[in-house]
């Protein structure tokens, strides 16, 4: 079988490849037939040159045209849904329904349509006009955006279709997508539809480019390249931090979504009032997509006592009665084993699970540790165990809960369950300010999985959940502002101003 | 004479000092009498602890109280104007009038009052409410902000009174100010008024803290400390990049204003139409404050020909007829000599000046280089010569002008002068898009010095002018957003929401 072509400079062409790779079917462990190239620097260089030219055209196109592209692309994805669902299922083992076909694919096209609406609306640019001084400013496209998609959302975070892609394009930037090597075929199908929509709507041909895989050193070189405007990355902390260092060294904006434990604190009143319901919600959230969400609750904080023991026993029973399915890849399975070992070695005790089951499956896992134990090894015990494993921290009292919260790293989300009649309010008032500063999204009485695509969403948070606490990856138009620069026009003659900055506005 | 105390944890107290230093009077070269301490890590640590406590109180204070503080502080600065002007004049050699008393001090109090108005107004927080999903978000205070002030604006950028200070406080964060060691006494006077205003308006006592000087390694440790929310730095590229690396490594937001050449391109029609006027504007801008503005025009691009030669000769004559005064410090004088040597060694030819004159003065300097010469050493020839020196690049034609522009680093500003009847319009259309991407503020027919304090201002720009092209250091409320985090509230019970996120809004 011949290698799949890459999408570069307005054409599907053979990669300049250093080697080839195959994706695996994680459910069967079998190598999938299609061959994909690992691109060399020559492909990266060609992408950067073509993107630079496309950027110059895109930044002066009418927003209507960009919106038409995003809408048309959404329609084309819907038209090819059956094939996309088959491809993603084969490459990720995620269920075809409801997950891939009924949840993630519609979310993806919804994001593209919200981005289209925001491009048309134009308020994302935050124009400010001082007519008296004749000084005006707005946010403007930053230039080519490189998007690295993660393994866990083959559509909604895909480099060539997901949230970063939609935000970057809607703000007027071309995208160079780096596929996740676990789902290259899904990415190829999406890129085909994106490129067809580019052609239909008359955008510059290199508005969308896509490569499958590159060597790590080329990734570092790419993010630091002068031709690039910004980078969006969703993935592992280790890879993300290396890219961040390379980008930071040359002052390149890089927006990262890295690991997150999404701590959930369950106050005593909530357990007393509705312990079984909370067990159900917690277990459901932990097992959603086998725990392979960036917002999966990896850490829960309980107050020592009978109710906490009952909660743990309840979760244990539920975890043991649910049958784990294959994880996203053999890499995820290995990494989960390694993380659970780090947690155990650092003092966490296994309540249930803890072992691989073969076939890229891992036993549903709960660990526990006392507040003292957590504080003695707080860094190690915040190792992300990406997958179906979670750690319960059982604290002695409110003071120790506060101490645990103040040792938390930055997270995307954090939640607090409390009694509905006010019995936990004093505890909430004491503890919630500490949690608030460590998370991007604070929840009440609700598990963190499920990221609504609304302008009010923050899918971001303090380091190391992301690289900057001021930005979000989900939520239009805020997510678009990541891919812009602030441009001021001082005494610029009226006919030379961008339309949105002219006096009539 | 005893050491001046530092302002830490709500009191003026003796520093934990490793050594002492004095400021110089740059006009006379004499050491000024007051002794100031170089603080050890113990002082930094105390400041961080006190700021953490103050932050928790400040973030829930009514905005009216923060506004009252900023207003009261402005009034107190005005009441102590005579003493502040004497102090700053002695430490910087900047003229008492108009510069210090009539321009910079009013600008500083204006900034504080604009910040007060923005704190009251509240729209800086950009609240977004999705009442249907009960998801809400806003920008919220980030935590203690460390502000490093520069040497060149003893009031308007001072760590304890300037734009970063005002923006950080207005957004609800305490400030730890690091004085610039060239004007410690001015900073002490300002800090006294700030602290008195803190007391009068009932803010937490550690809302404002100030230390004079620290060892470089303590600076790196400070910016990386977990207790700190963010950093504002205005100063040299070398120092700024070291702090940036330390902050980036731990994902700490750091906002830098570093070097900038502020290129001005003068198109042929403008010279033909009003060459003498442009000579006058350019020279005036170059010599303003002895060229010690971050927006001083350090690079001008001319098109080869008689008009360019006449422009250069005109500037030469004006520079030679103006008497240079003392630079801000002996350090600035030394650094200017060194930079001019780098430019000369890289192929620039001296048109006039180029030598120190004694008494911390430097001859008004113009250098020139051809477009070919510039392109052969583009990096070295973009060395900032902070002070009264500027480089003219004489390009062959439009193509070479485009090439020169595409080799420019990021700058705060860039300007284009063109004929008023449209003769330069084709050149403008070709060249301005290239300049636009490399600068934060694009000017027409106007020199870059003079940064109006208006919401439409962008005093920022692409790296290495700053660390991120999306933020501005001047212009309320945009400047405040640097010191915030995005906080989302998902399903949070109504009475627990910040007031601005409740349904009635």
Interface residues (C-beta under 8 A of the other chain):
Chain A: X56 X128 X129 X130 X133 X135 X136 X137 X139 X142 X143 X244 X245 X248 X249 X250 X251 X252 X253 X410 X413 X428 X432 X433 X436 X437 X440 X441 X442 X443 X444 X445 X446 X452 X454 X455 X456 X457 X458 X460 X462 X463 X464 X466 X467 X468 X469 X470 X471 X472 X475 X478 X481 X482 X484 X485 X486 X487 X488 X489 X490 X491 X492 X493 X496
Chain B: X56 X128 X129 X130 X133 X135 X136 X137 X139 X142 X143 X244 X245 X248 X249 X250 X251 X252 X253 X410 X413 X428 X432 X433 X436 X437 X440 X441 X442 X443 X444 X445 X446 X452 X454 X455 X456 X457 X458 X460 X462 X463 X464 X466 X467 X468 X469 X470 X471 X472 X475 X478 X481 X482 X484 X485 X486 X487 X488 X489 X490 X491 X492 X493 X496
